[in-house]
Amino acid sequence: MTKVVVQNGDVDLAIKKFKNKVARSGVPSKLKKKKFYEKPGVKRKNKKKENIKKANRRNRNN
């Protein structure tokens, strides 16, 4: 469970911090992936594409 403490009554800052923490935890992307059923073959293909993208990003930064 993600928690944020409101300091000095600054609710806007607390909401901003909360949104950042939720985004970093990966919850929105998990929900997006589980929204529709994906066949196992399609799932493998997408995973392979994602791994290739990650490898390219790592190579580009080095």
N, CA, C, O and CB atoms as a CASP TS submission, in Angstrom:
PFRMAT TS
TARGET T0000
AUTHOR 0000-0000-0000
METHOD Language model
MODEL 1
PARENT N/A
ATOM      1  N   MET     1       0.841  -1.181   0.000  1.00  0.00           N
ATOM      2  CA  MET     1       0.000   0.000   0.000  1.00  0.00           C
ATOM      3  C   MET     1       0.886   1.246   0.000  1.00  0.00           C
ATOM      4  O   MET     1       1.794   1.367   0.823  1.00  0.00           O
ATOM      5  CB  MET     1      -0.957  -0.002   1.220  1.00  0.00           C
ATOM      6  N   THR     2       0.629   2.139  -0.895  1.00  0.00           N
ATOM      7  CA  THR     2       1.409   3.370  -1.004  1.00  0.00           C
ATOM      8  C   THR     2       0.819   4.421  -0.076  1.00  0.00           C
ATOM      9  O   THR     2      -0.389   4.660  -0.068  1.00  0.00           O
ATOM     10  CB  THR     2       1.437   3.884  -2.469  1.00  0.00           C
ATOM     11  N   LYS     3       1.697   5.046   0.707  1.00  0.00           N
ATOM     12  CA  LYS     3       1.261   6.076   1.648  1.00  0.00           C
ATOM     13  C   LYS     3       2.073   7.340   1.445  1.00  0.00           C
ATOM     14  O   LYS     3       3.257   7.295   1.109  1.00  0.00           O
ATOM     15  CB  LYS     3       1.389   5.584   3.101  1.00  0.00           C
ATOM     16  N   VAL     4       1.413   8.465   1.657  1.00  0.00           N
ATOM     17  CA  VAL     4       2.072   9.767   1.589  1.00  0.00           C
ATOM     18  C   VAL     4       1.561  10.592   2.756  1.00  0.00           C
ATOM     19  O   VAL     4       0.358  10.634   3.014  1.00  0.00           O
ATOM     20  CB  VAL     4       1.806  10.488   0.213  1.00  0.00           C
ATOM     21  N   VAL     5       2.474  11.248   3.460  1.00  0.00           N
ATOM     22  CA  VAL     5       2.108  12.078   4.603  1.00  0.00           C
ATOM     23  C   VAL     5       1.954  13.523   4.127  1.00  0.00           C
ATOM     24  O   VAL     5       2.830  14.057   3.447  1.00  0.00           O
ATOM     25  CB  VAL     5       3.175  11.971   5.742  1.00  0.00           C
ATOM     26  N   VAL     6       0.832  14.150   4.490  1.00  0.00           N
ATOM     27  CA  VAL     6       0.583  15.548   4.136  1.00  0.00           C
ATOM     28  C   VAL     6       1.303  16.428   5.165  1.00  0.00           C
ATOM     29  O   VAL     6       1.057  16.328   6.367  1.00  0.00           O
ATOM     30  CB  VAL     6      -0.967  15.866   4.094  1.00  0.00           C
ATOM     31  N   GLN     7       2.182  17.277   4.675  1.00  0.00           N
ATOM     32  CA  GLN     7       2.946  18.156   5.557  1.00  0.00           C
ATOM     33  C   GLN     7       2.510  19.608   5.348  1.00  0.00           C
ATOM     34  O   GLN     7       2.383  20.071   4.215  1.00  0.00           O
ATOM     35  CB  GLN     7       4.469  18.002   5.301  1.00  0.00           C
ATOM     36  N   ASN     8       2.287  20.302   6.431  1.00  0.00           N
ATOM     37  CA  ASN     8       1.913  21.722   6.418  1.00  0.00           C
ATOM     38  C   ASN     8       0.636  21.975   5.629  1.00  0.00           C
ATOM     39  O   ASN     8       0.460  23.065   5.085  1.00  0.00           O
ATOM     40  CB  ASN     8       3.042  22.554   5.835  1.00  0.00           C
ATOM     41  N   GLY     9      -0.242  21.014   5.557  1.00  0.00           N
ATOM     42  CA  GLY     9      -1.519  21.195   4.871  1.00  0.00           C
ATOM     43  C   GLY     9      -1.406  21.310   3.363  1.00  0.00           C
ATOM     44  O   GLY     9      -2.346  21.765   2.712  1.00  0.00           O
ATOM     45  N   ASP    10      -0.278  20.907   2.792  1.00  0.00           N
ATOM     46  CA  ASP    10      -0.064  21.012   1.351  1.00  0.00           C
ATOM     47  C   ASP    10      -0.550  19.742   0.658  1.00  0.00           C
ATOM     48  O   ASP    10       0.230  18.828   0.388  1.00  0.00           O
ATOM     49  CB  ASP    10       1.428  21.265   1.036  1.00  0.00           C
ATOM     50  N   VAL    11      -1.843  19.702   0.377  1.00  0.00           N
ATOM     51  CA  VAL    11      -2.463  18.513  -0.197  1.00  0.00           C
ATOM     52  C   VAL    11      -2.033  18.323  -1.657  1.00  0.00           C
ATOM     53  O   VAL    11      -1.858  17.188  -2.100  1.00  0.00           O
ATOM     54  CB  VAL    11      -3.994  18.612  -0.101  1.00  0.00           C
ATOM     55  N   ASP    12      -1.863  19.407  -2.400  1.00  0.00           N
ATOM     56  CA  ASP    12      -1.472  19.306  -3.805  1.00  0.00           C
ATOM     57  C   ASP    12      -0.126  18.601  -3.968  1.00  0.00           C
ATOM     58  O   ASP    12       0.038  17.754  -4.846  1.00  0.00           O
ATOM     59  CB  ASP    12      -1.409  20.695  -4.433  1.00  0.00           C
ATOM     60  N   LEU    13       0.827  18.956  -3.118  1.00  0.00           N
ATOM     61  CA  LEU    13       2.141  18.316  -3.167  1.00  0.00           C
ATOM     62  C   LEU    13       2.036  16.839  -2.794  1.00  0.00           C
ATOM     63  O   LEU    13       2.708  15.995  -3.387  1.00  0.00           O
ATOM     64  CB  LEU    13       3.125  19.034  -2.228  1.00  0.00           C
ATOM     65  N   ALA    14       1.194  16.532  -1.812  1.00  0.00           N
ATOM     66  CA  ALA    14       1.008  15.142  -1.392  1.00  0.00           C
ATOM     67  C   ALA    14       0.390  14.315  -2.522  1.00  0.00           C
ATOM     68  O   ALA    14       0.785  13.169  -2.736  1.00  0.00           O
ATOM     69  CB  ALA    14       0.118  15.072  -0.132  1.00  0.00           C
ATOM     70  N   ILE    15      -0.571  14.887  -3.242  1.00  0.00           N
ATOM     71  CA  ILE    15      -1.194  14.179  -4.364  1.00  0.00           C
ATOM     72  C   ILE    15      -0.161  13.925  -5.464  1.00  0.00           C
ATOM     73  O   ILE    15      -0.132  12.849  -6.061  1.00  0.00           O
ATOM     74  CB  ILE    15      -2.394  14.990  -4.926  1.00  0.00           C
ATOM     75  N   LYS    16       0.681  14.921  -5.724  1.00  0.00           N
ATOM     76  CA  LYS    16       1.711  14.775  -6.744  1.00  0.00           C
ATOM     77  C   LYS    16       2.680  13.655  -6.369  1.00  0.00           C
ATOM     78  O   LYS    16       3.041  12.834  -7.213  1.00  0.00           O
ATOM     79  CB  LYS    16       2.470  16.099  -6.937  1.00  0.00           C
ATOM     80  N   LYS    17       3.102  13.624  -5.102  1.00  0.00           N
ATOM     81  CA  LYS    17       4.012  12.577  -4.636  1.00  0.00           C
ATOM     82  C   LYS    17       3.348  11.209  -4.718  1.00  0.00           C
ATOM     83  O   LYS    17       3.985  10.227  -5.098  1.00  0.00           O
ATOM     84  CB  LYS    17       4.467  12.858  -3.195  1.00  0.00           C
ATOM     85  N   PHE    18       2.065  11.146  -4.361  1.00  0.00           N
ATOM     86  CA  PHE    18       1.334   9.891  -4.402  1.00  0.00           C
ATOM     87  C   PHE    18       1.254   9.350  -5.829  1.00  0.00           C
ATOM     88  O   PHE    18       1.476   8.160  -6.056  1.00  0.00           O
ATOM     89  CB  PHE    18      -0.069  10.077  -3.825  1.00  0.00           C
ATOM     90  N   LYS    19       0.941  10.212  -6.780  1.00  0.00           N
ATOM     91  CA  LYS    19       0.852   9.793  -8.177  1.00  0.00           C
ATOM     92  C   LYS    19       2.191   9.268  -8.679  1.00  0.00           C
ATOM     93  O   LYS    19       2.240   8.277  -9.407  1.00  0.00           O
ATOM     94  CB  LYS    19       0.383  10.954  -9.053  1.00  0.00           C
ATOM     95  N   ASN    20       3.284   9.938  -8.288  1.00  0.00           N
ATOM     96  CA  ASN    20       4.612   9.482  -8.692  1.00  0.00           C
ATOM     97  C   ASN    20       4.927   8.110  -8.108  1.00  0.00           C
ATOM     98  O   ASN    20       5.461   7.247  -8.804  1.00  0.00           O
ATOM     99  CB  ASN    20       5.675  10.492  -8.260  1.00  0.00           C
ATOM    100  N   LYS    21       4.599   7.904  -6.832  1.00  0.00           N
ATOM    101  CA  LYS    21       4.864   6.616  -6.196  1.00  0.00           C
ATOM    102  C   LYS    21       4.058   5.495  -6.840  1.00  0.00           C
ATOM    103  O   LYS    21       4.575   4.396  -7.036  1.00  0.00           O
ATOM    104  CB  LYS    21       4.550   6.691  -4.709  1.00  0.00           C
ATOM    105  N   VAL    22       2.803   5.763  -7.169  1.00  0.00           N
ATOM    106  CA  VAL    22       1.950   4.754  -7.802  1.00  0.00           C
ATOM    107  C   VAL    22       2.495   4.423  -9.189  1.00  0.00           C
ATOM    108  O   VAL    22       2.524   3.254  -9.574  1.00  0.00           O
ATOM    109  CB  VAL    22       0.479   5.250  -7.896  1.00  0.00           C
ATOM    110  N   ALA    23       2.924   5.431  -9.941  1.00  0.00           N
ATOM    111  CA  ALA    23       3.455   5.203 -11.280  1.00  0.00           C
ATOM    112  C   ALA    23       4.735   4.373 -11.216  1.00  0.00           C
ATOM    113  O   ALA    23       4.937   3.487 -12.046  1.00  0.00           O
ATOM    114  CB  ALA    23       3.722   6.542 -11.990  1.00  0.00           C
ATOM    115  N   ARG    24       5.590   4.646 -10.250  1.00  0.00           N
ATOM    116  CA  ARG    24       6.842   3.893 -10.104  1.00  0.00           C
ATOM    117  C   ARG    24       6.596   2.452  -9.682  1.00  0.00           C
ATOM    118  O   ARG    24       7.376   1.564 -10.027  1.00  0.00           O
ATOM    119  CB  ARG    24       7.747   4.572  -9.091  1.00  0.00           C
ATOM    120  N   SER    25       5.524   2.212  -8.942  1.00  0.00           N
ATOM    121  CA  SER    25       5.248   0.851  -8.465  1.00  0.00           C
ATOM    122  C   SER    25       4.806  -0.072  -9.602  1.00  0.00           C
ATOM    123  O   SER    25       4.864  -1.293  -9.456  1.00  0.00           O
ATOM    124  CB  SER    25       4.171   0.883  -7.378  1.00  0.00           C
ATOM    125  N   GLY    26       4.368   0.487 -10.724  1.00  0.00           N
ATOM    126  CA  GLY    26       4.001  -0.318 -11.877  1.00  0.00           C
ATOM    127  C   GLY    26       2.554  -0.766 -11.903  1.00  0.00           C
ATOM    128  O   GLY    26       2.182  -1.573 -12.755  1.00  0.00           O
ATOM    129  N   VAL    27       1.735  -0.277 -11.009  1.00  0.00           N
ATOM    130  CA  VAL    27       0.337  -0.699 -10.953  1.00  0.00           C
ATOM    131  C   VAL    27      -0.421  -0.329 -12.234  1.00  0.00           C
ATOM    132  O   VAL    27      -1.135  -1.180 -12.766  1.00  0.00           O
ATOM    133  CB  VAL    27      -0.350  -0.070  -9.740  1.00  0.00           C
ATOM    134  N   PRO    28      -0.302   0.889 -12.748  1.00  0.00           N
ATOM    135  CA  PRO    28      -1.064   1.228 -13.964  1.00  0.00           C
ATOM    136  C   PRO    28      -0.702   0.344 -15.162  1.00  0.00           C
ATOM    137  O   PRO    28      -1.581  -0.046 -15.930  1.00  0.00           O
ATOM    138  CB  PRO    28      -0.829   2.687 -14.328  1.00  0.00           C
ATOM    139  N   SER    29       0.580   0.028 -15.323  1.00  0.00           N
ATOM    140  CA  SER    29       0.966  -0.801 -16.462  1.00  0.00           C
ATOM    141  C   SER    29       0.464  -2.230 -16.299  1.00  0.00           C
ATOM    142  O   SER    29       0.113  -2.874 -17.288  1.00  0.00           O
ATOM    143  CB  SER    29       2.485  -0.796 -16.634  1.00  0.00           C
ATOM    144  N   LYS    30       0.424  -2.737 -15.071  1.00  0.00           N
ATOM    145  CA  LYS    30      -0.117  -4.080 -14.834  1.00  0.00           C
ATOM    146  C   LYS    30      -1.604  -4.118 -15.178  1.00  0.00           C
ATOM    147  O   LYS    30      -2.078  -5.071 -15.795  1.00  0.00           O
ATOM    148  CB  LYS    30       0.106  -4.510 -13.361  1.00  0.00           C
ATOM    149  N   LEU    31      -2.331  -3.088 -14.781  1.00  0.00           N
ATOM    150  CA  LEU    31      -3.759  -3.041 -15.084  1.00  0.00           C
ATOM    151  C   LEU    31      -4.004  -2.946 -16.586  1.00  0.00           C
ATOM    152  O   LEU    31      -4.926  -3.564 -17.117  1.00  0.00           O
ATOM    153  CB  LEU    31      -4.414  -1.859 -14.372  1.00  0.00           C
ATOM    154  N   LYS    32      -3.176  -2.174 -17.251  1.00  0.00           N
ATOM    155  CA  LYS    32      -3.315  -2.012 -18.696  1.00  0.00           C
ATOM    156  C   LYS    32      -3.083  -3.342 -19.410  1.00  0.00           C
ATOM    157  O   LYS    32      -3.787  -3.663 -20.367  1.00  0.00           O
ATOM    158  CB  LYS    32      -2.332  -0.948 -19.218  1.00  0.00           C
ATOM    159  N   LYS    33      -2.096  -4.120 -18.946  1.00  0.00           N
ATOM    160  CA  LYS    33      -1.797  -5.402 -19.571  1.00  0.00           C
ATOM    161  C   LYS    33      -2.899  -6.422 -19.325  1.00  0.00           C
ATOM    162  O   LYS    33      -3.160  -7.260 -20.189  1.00  0.00           O
ATOM    163  CB  LYS    33      -0.477  -5.937 -19.057  1.00  0.00           C
ATOM    164  N   LYS    34      -3.546  -6.372 -18.179  1.00  0.00           N
ATOM    165  CA  LYS    34      -4.563  -7.361 -17.841  1.00  0.00           C
ATOM    166  C   LYS    34      -5.970  -6.962 -18.288  1.00  0.00           C
ATOM    167  O   LYS    34      -6.934  -7.675 -18.009  1.00  0.00           O
ATOM    168  CB  LYS    34      -4.559  -7.598 -16.360  1.00  0.00           C
ATOM    169  N   LYS    35      -6.091  -5.840 -18.972  1.00  0.00           N
ATOM    170  CA  LYS    35      -7.395  -5.358 -19.395  1.00  0.00           C
ATOM    171  C   LYS    35      -8.046  -6.305 -20.397  1.00  0.00           C
ATOM    172  O   LYS    35      -9.258  -6.520 -20.354  1.00  0.00           O
ATOM    173  CB  LYS    35      -7.268  -3.972 -19.995  1.00  0.00           C
ATOM    174  N   PHE    36      -7.240  -6.874 -21.304  1.00  0.00           N
ATOM    175  CA  PHE    36      -7.735  -7.795 -22.315  1.00  0.00           C
ATOM    176  C   PHE    36      -6.943  -9.086 -22.254  1.00  0.00           C
ATOM    177  O   PHE    36      -5.781  -9.088 -21.847  1.00  0.00           O
ATOM    178  CB  PHE    36      -7.651  -7.172 -23.720  1.00  0.00           C
ATOM    179  N   TYR    37      -7.566 -10.185 -22.658  1.00  0.00           N
ATOM    180  CA  TYR    37      -6.877 -11.466 -22.704  1.00  0.00           C
ATOM    181  C   TYR    37      -5.897 -11.472 -23.874  1.00  0.00           C
ATOM    182  O   TYR    37      -6.201 -11.009 -24.973  1.00  0.00           O
ATOM    183  CB  TYR    37      -7.888 -12.634 -22.827  1.00  0.00           C
ATOM    184  N   GLU    38      -4.732 -12.003 -23.604  1.00  0.00           N
ATOM    185  CA  GLU    38      -3.711 -12.095 -24.627  1.00  0.00           C
ATOM    186  C   GLU    38      -3.321 -13.559 -24.787  1.00  0.00           C
ATOM    187  O   GLU    38      -3.008 -14.233 -23.805  1.00  0.00           O
ATOM    188  CB  GLU    38      -2.477 -11.217 -24.271  1.00  0.00           C
ATOM    189  N   LYS    39      -3.339 -14.047 -26.013  1.00  0.00           N
ATOM    190  CA  LYS    39      -2.964 -15.435 -26.255  1.00  0.00           C
ATOM    191  C   LYS    39      -1.507 -15.648 -25.851  1.00  0.00           C
ATOM    192  O   LYS    39      -0.708 -14.713 -25.910  1.00  0.00           O
ATOM    193  CB  LYS    39      -3.181 -15.813 -27.742  1.00  0.00           C
ATOM    194  N   PRO    40      -1.150 -16.872 -25.440  1.00  0.00           N
ATOM    195  CA  PRO    40       0.224 -17.130 -25.020  1.00  0.00           C
ATOM    196  C   PRO    40       1.268 -16.816 -26.094  1.00  0.00           C
ATOM    197  O   PRO    40       2.337 -16.296 -25.776  1.00  0.00           O
ATOM    198  CB  PRO    40       0.355 -18.560 -24.609  1.00  0.00           C
ATOM    199  N   GLY    41       0.976 -17.123 -27.352  1.00  0.00           N
ATOM    200  CA  GLY    41       1.921 -16.837 -28.430  1.00  0.00           C
ATOM    201  C   GLY    41       2.135 -15.343 -28.613  1.00  0.00           C
ATOM    202  O   GLY    41       3.258 -14.889 -28.829  1.00  0.00           O
ATOM    203  N   VAL    42       1.061 -14.593 -28.527  1.00  0.00           N
ATOM    204  CA  VAL    42       1.142 -13.125 -28.656  1.00  0.00           C
ATOM    205  C   VAL    42       1.907 -12.549 -27.463  1.00  0.00           C
ATOM    206  O   VAL    42       2.690 -11.610 -27.604  1.00  0.00           O
ATOM    207  CB  VAL    42      -0.289 -12.489 -28.748  1.00  0.00           C
ATOM    208  N   LYS    43       1.666 -13.126 -26.298  1.00  0.00           N
ATOM    209  CA  LYS    43       2.351 -12.679 -25.086  1.00  0.00           C
ATOM    210  C   LYS    43       3.864 -12.870 -25.217  1.00  0.00           C
ATOM    211  O   LYS    43       4.641 -11.988 -24.851  1.00  0.00           O
ATOM    212  CB  LYS    43       1.821 -13.443 -23.856  1.00  0.00           C
ATOM    213  N   ARG    44       4.277 -14.038 -25.747  1.00  0.00           N
ATOM    214  CA  ARG    44       5.707 -14.318 -25.943  1.00  0.00           C
ATOM    215  C   ARG    44       6.312 -13.348 -26.953  1.00  0.00           C
ATOM    216  O   ARG    44       7.419 -12.846 -26.761  1.00  0.00           O
ATOM    217  CB  ARG    44       5.917 -15.774 -26.414  1.00  0.00           C
ATOM    218  N   LYS    45       5.565 -13.090 -28.041  1.00  0.00           N
ATOM    219  CA  LYS    45       6.058 -12.185 -29.073  1.00  0.00           C
ATOM    220  C   LYS    45       6.259 -10.777 -28.514  1.00  0.00           C
ATOM    221  O   LYS    45       7.277 -10.140 -28.784  1.00  0.00           O
ATOM    222  CB  LYS    45       5.088 -12.150 -30.260  1.00  0.00           C
ATOM    223  N   ASN    46       5.283 -10.291 -27.729  1.00  0.00           N
ATOM    224  CA  ASN    46       5.386  -8.954 -27.144  1.00  0.00           C
ATOM    225  C   ASN    46       6.526  -8.872 -26.143  1.00  0.00           C
ATOM    226  O   ASN    46       7.223  -7.860 -26.069  1.00  0.00           O
ATOM    227  CB  ASN    46       4.077  -8.567 -26.470  1.00  0.00           C
ATOM    228  N   LYS    47       6.717  -9.948 -25.363  1.00  0.00           N
ATOM    229  CA  LYS    47       7.793  -9.968 -24.382  1.00  0.00           C
ATOM    230  C   LYS    47       9.149  -9.911 -25.084  1.00  0.00           C
ATOM    231  O   LYS    47      10.063  -9.222 -24.631  1.00  0.00           O
ATOM    232  CB  LYS    47       7.696 -11.224 -23.496  1.00  0.00           C
ATOM    233  N   LYS    48       9.271 -10.639 -26.193  1.00  0.00           N
ATOM    234  CA  LYS    48      10.512 -10.640 -26.953  1.00  0.00           C
ATOM    235  C   LYS    48      10.800  -9.236 -27.512  1.00  0.00           C
ATOM    236  O   LYS    48      11.931  -8.755 -27.445  1.00  0.00           O
ATOM    237  CB  LYS    48      10.439 -11.677 -28.099  1.00  0.00           C
ATOM    238  N   LYS    49       9.761  -8.587 -28.065  1.00  0.00           N
ATOM    239  CA  LYS    49       9.921  -7.223 -28.586  1.00  0.00           C
ATOM    240  C   LYS    49      10.373  -6.268 -27.485  1.00  0.00           C
ATOM    241  O   LYS    49      11.255  -5.435 -27.694  1.00  0.00           O
ATOM    242  CB  LYS    49       8.603  -6.726 -29.206  1.00  0.00           C
ATOM    243  N   GLU    50       9.750  -6.402 -26.298  1.00  0.00           N
ATOM    244  CA  GLU    50      10.084  -5.529 -25.176  1.00  0.00           C
ATOM    245  C   GLU    50      11.530  -5.732 -24.742  1.00  0.00           C
ATOM    246  O   GLU    50      12.232  -4.764 -24.448  1.00  0.00           O
ATOM    247  CB  GLU    50       9.137  -5.784 -23.997  1.00  0.00           C
ATOM    248  N   ASN    51      11.985  -6.997 -24.699  1.00  0.00           N
ATOM    249  CA  ASN    51      13.370  -7.274 -24.323  1.00  0.00           C
ATOM    250  C   ASN    51      14.353  -6.705 -25.326  1.00  0.00           C
ATOM    251  O   ASN    51      15.421  -6.227 -24.944  1.00  0.00           O
ATOM    252  CB  ASN    51      13.588  -8.764 -24.184  1.00  0.00           C
ATOM    253  N   ILE    52      14.007  -6.750 -26.610  1.00  0.00           N
ATOM    254  CA  ILE    52      14.868  -6.166 -27.644  1.00  0.00           C
ATOM    255  C   ILE    52      14.949  -4.656 -27.463  1.00  0.00           C
ATOM    256  O   ILE    52      16.027  -4.074 -27.584  1.00  0.00           O
ATOM    257  CB  ILE    52      14.343  -6.513 -29.059  1.00  0.00           C
ATOM    258  N   LYS    53      13.805  -4.008 -27.171  1.00  0.00           N
ATOM    259  CA  LYS    53      13.798  -2.556 -26.930  1.00  0.00           C
ATOM    260  C   LYS    53      14.677  -2.192 -25.742  1.00  0.00           C
ATOM    261  O   LYS    53      15.445  -1.232 -25.799  1.00  0.00           O
ATOM    262  CB  LYS    53      12.365  -2.056 -26.690  1.00  0.00           C
ATOM    263  N   LYS    54      14.558  -2.973 -24.656  1.00  0.00           N
ATOM    264  CA  LYS    54      15.362  -2.706 -23.457  1.00  0.00           C
ATOM    265  C   LYS    54      16.848  -2.845 -23.760  1.00  0.00           C
ATOM    266  O   LYS    54      17.653  -2.023 -23.324  1.00  0.00           O
ATOM    267  CB  LYS    54      14.966  -3.658 -22.315  1.00  0.00           C
ATOM    268  N   ALA    55      17.213  -3.891 -24.510  1.00  0.00           N
ATOM    269  CA  ALA    55      18.619  -4.103 -24.860  1.00  0.00           C
ATOM    270  C   ALA    55      19.141  -2.945 -25.708  1.00  0.00           C
ATOM    271  O   ALA    55      20.262  -2.480 -25.504  1.00  0.00           O
ATOM    272  CB  ALA    55      18.794  -5.438 -25.612  1.00  0.00           C
ATOM    273  N   ASN    56      18.335  -2.481 -26.654  1.00  0.00           N
ATOM    274  CA  ASN    56      18.741  -1.350 -27.486  1.00  0.00           C
ATOM    275  C   ASN    56      18.932  -0.083 -26.661  1.00  0.00           C
ATOM    276  O   ASN    56      19.869   0.680 -26.895  1.00  0.00           O
ATOM    277  CB  ASN    56      17.710  -1.105 -28.579  1.00  0.00           C
ATOM    278  N   ARG    57      18.040   0.140 -25.692  1.00  0.00           N
ATOM    279  CA  ARG    57      18.160   1.317 -24.825  1.00  0.00           C
ATOM    280  C   ARG    57      19.451   1.245 -24.013  1.00  0.00           C
ATOM    281  O   ARG    57      20.174   2.234 -23.884  1.00  0.00           O
ATOM    282  CB  ARG    57      16.938   1.427 -23.880  1.00  0.00           C
ATOM    283  N   ARG    58      19.735   0.035 -23.458  1.00  0.00           N
ATOM    284  CA  ARG    58      20.949  -0.129 -22.656  1.00  0.00           C
ATOM    285  C   ARG    58      22.188   0.110 -23.496  1.00  0.00           C
ATOM    286  O   ARG    58      23.133   0.752 -23.038  1.00  0.00           O
ATOM    287  CB  ARG    58      20.999  -1.523 -22.034  1.00  0.00           C
ATOM    288  N   ASN    59      22.196  -0.401 -24.722  1.00  0.00           N
ATOM    289  CA  ASN    59      23.353  -0.230 -25.605  1.00  0.00           C
ATOM    290  C   ASN    59      23.534   1.214 -26.038  1.00  0.00           C
ATOM    291  O   ASN    59      24.661   1.679 -26.211  1.00  0.00           O
ATOM    292  CB  ASN    59      23.211  -1.112 -26.828  1.00  0.00           C
ATOM    293  N   ARG    60      22.430   1.920 -26.212  1.00  0.00           N
ATOM    294  CA  ARG    60      22.481   3.322 -26.635  1.00  0.00           C
ATOM    295  C   ARG    60      23.072   4.194 -25.528  1.00  0.00           C
ATOM    296  O   ARG    60      23.800   5.144 -25.812  1.00  0.00           O
ATOM    297  CB  ARG    60      21.071   3.824 -27.016  1.00  0.00           C
ATOM    298  N   ASN    61      22.762   3.876 -24.267  1.00  0.00           N
ATOM    299  CA  ASN    61      23.242   4.690 -23.157  1.00  0.00           C
ATOM    300  C   ASN    61      24.714   4.444 -22.832  1.00  0.00           C
ATOM    301  O   ASN    61      25.365   5.297 -22.227  1.00  0.00           O
ATOM    302  CB  ASN    61      22.405   4.424 -21.935  1.00  0.00           C
ATOM    303  N   ASN    62      25.231   3.311 -23.219  1.00  0.00           N
ATOM    304  CA  ASN    62      26.646   2.996 -22.887  1.00  0.00           C
ATOM    305  C   ASN    62      27.584   3.495 -23.904  1.00  0.00           C
ATOM    306  O   ASN    62      28.794   3.312 -23.770  1.00  0.00           O
ATOM    307  CB  ASN    62      26.852   1.526 -22.733  1.00  0.00           C
TER
END
